[in-house]
Amino acid sequence: MMRLGIAGAGAFGTALAVALARSGPRLVLWARDPAQAAAMKDSRRNARHLAEVEIPETVTITADFALIAQCDAVLLAMPMQALGDFLDDHAARLDGRALVSCAKGIDLRRRAGAGALIAAACPASAAAVLTGPSFAADIARGLPTALTLACADETMGEALQHRLATPVLRLYRSPDVVGAELGGALKNVIAIAAGIVIGARLGESARAALMTRGYAEMTRFATRLGARPETLAGLSGFGDLVLTCASTQSRNFRYGEALGRGAGFDPAVTVEGVATARAVAAMAETLAVDMPIAAMVAAVIERRVTVAQAVEALLSRPLKQE
């Protein structure tokens, strides 16, 4: 049986640990902060995230990275903007293991997705991406969830699929790592825009239009970088877009809604779409890909335009055929 570790004890890492421990053998959950690891080990709960969910005893909670380094496969459950530095710090001990990114975003400094970061830091590892429409609370509670597991190595992808699937966590395998990771990244940008629409009281019809045109942007950008269009039509693209743009459980949506209302937002909350919007806007300009929604989201985030100015700019674009 594949020995499994989860690097990152935030909401998603903890949720995966709980879900996988219910139907599989022992696994390791690594927390960067020794104090957090000790508290979680004593209470069998994550007080910072998912405090209502008990962590099974079959989950070994630790701050000792040596235990993660002994695993055959490691789920990288951390924010996208932290992934590159984490890989740089631990590449020597991770190289050769199957590495599965659970992050959804594009590295702002490197302008690369998770698959490229893993390949650069750990060339002997099989890189995979676990993504799709999911909230940590739903997974931890054992509610039915379907995700995409993308891995270019078919044999490893199949092995990971069987190791990570549970009776209520259904995984669909794909060889398109680029498409899967870009679907998860780009939908966060569109979710911020959807939140802005609702926060600014532009209406549900405007949100539907925004999601539709946003999906067109996602597909245009991803296929320019080599993704398969059918990947964007699946769970990692369209599916995640629908969930994130329609629920207040989404941090990206809530952040956008606050922008639309002109309200503040807790800076301690990780909003992956913020850095991704800036990265995508810059990359789209370099690649000559038309991304008007992403460009306006980046401009609003950077306070180069107001919400009203962004809306006016999008509505005044030339009329064209769909």
Salt bridges, closest charged atoms under 4 A:
ASP33 OD2 - ARG48 NH2 2.99
GLU57 OE2 - ARG44 NE 3.78
ASP72 OD1 - ARG3 NH2 3.06
ASP85 OD1 - ARG109 NH2 3.08
ASP85 OD1 - ARG110 NH2 3.28
ASP88 OD2 - ARG110 NH2 2.98
ASP107 OD2 - ARG110 NH1 3.05
GLU158 OE2 - HIS162 NE2 3.99
GLU204 OE1 - ARG207 NH2 2.68
ASP240 OD2 - LYS104 NZ 2.75
ASP240 OD1 - LYS187 NZ 3.81
ASP290 OD2 - ARG317 NH2 3.00
GLU302 OE2 - ARG278 NE 3.02
GLU302 OE1 - ARG304 NE 2.73
